[in-house]
Amino acid sequence: MNGDNCDEIRILVAGDSMSLTRDVHFLHLQKDPCLQSDTCKIVANVVTDQEVVTKCRECLPDVVLMVIRNMSCFQKETIRAMKSEHSNLRILILSNKDQVLIQAMRMGVCAYYLRPMTSAKLLDLVERIRKGESALPGPLLKKILMEYKKKDGSKWMNMKLTQRELEILRLIFAKKSTWEIARILQISKSTVSFHISKILKKFNCLNRHEAIEYAIRQHII
């Protein structure tokens, strides 16, 4: 975090500015007192993906807000570069496509549906992900994961993972804690721990980090 006010959330807005103008009242964000208070400040707006990494280095934001219609290879590399260079940076992807939201979560960043919302709603999302919370409500996240499994089930079936184990594996990849996974999937923490132990045993791994590395190598996630 940067600046004189240690509680201020610094935001870099990037991506499809026309979508953000229409759906999040982007033209009013910089004038909105809700987003120009001691809580939150927009430090930069960039139009092209090529500018994002450079501007991120210059402005040192706490949160990068990206609007993505279709996730390109370049955008994936941009996200990876920002995550690599700024370990505490939070990235929020806004999209109207489930596949983009899934790709975002697989990369360990937050995602939310692009839809009409007030700047106050946007601020609430930013504050939640800055605290390390999931942007998507638990039931909605669960629905997306279920739909994804229907379309791409062969990889995890080959590893003999159950549907629940794959859900938990992907949430571990998204850097969710045991408590957060339990809340998202609406199960107990002990049940989450049980499934994690089963995953580690199937992968012959000692901890979560090893399990994620193994799953990436095997193209499970």
TABELBEL-V254977 format. One line per field, one symbol per residue. burial: b if it has 9 or more other C-alpha atoms within 8 Angstrom, else e. A space follows every 10 residues. Layout:
BEGIN
burial = ???
END
This chain:
BEGIN
burial = beeeeeebbb bbbbbbbebb bbbbbbeebb ebebbbeebb bbbbebbbbe bbbebbeebb bbbbbbbbbe beeebbebeb bbbeeeeebb bbbbbbbeeb bbbbbbbbbb bbbbeebebe ebbebbbbbb eeeebbebee bbebbeebbe eebebbbeee beeebbbbbb bbbbebebeb bbbbbeeebe bbbebbebbb eeeebeebeb bbebbbeeee e
END
